[in-house]
Amino acid sequence: MAPLINAIVLSTDKIRKELISESAYKKEEKKFIYDAMLLVAVMSRLKARKGDYSDADIDIYGKMKQLYEPVNERKRHEVIDTNQDSKINPEKIKSWIFREEE
């Protein structure tokens, strides 16, 4: 599938073997591996970015990461997938903003 859509395959097993010499397959290790996988994907996306309006690059990512605050599950929030069609997200955001308080 990856070659058909010009995608990169990231393997948790490969990343685990490269980062952890003796894995115990614990919950903390799994989170670490998935965080590493996400970081690889973010870096690949930033390196491949060309010809758009954004100035964001690896240096900007590093600065933003220092300011990052994790989502507090108890607070109201919505996840927006910026890879979706640009017509979908504005409607999703509008619905989220104007929904009645739960």
Protein Blocks (a to p, Z undefined) as FASTA:
>chain_A
ZZmnopacddfklmmmmmmmbaghiaklmmmmmmmmmmmmmmmmmmmpghiabfbdfklm
mmmmmmpccddfkbccddddfkbcfklmmmmmmmmmmpccZZ
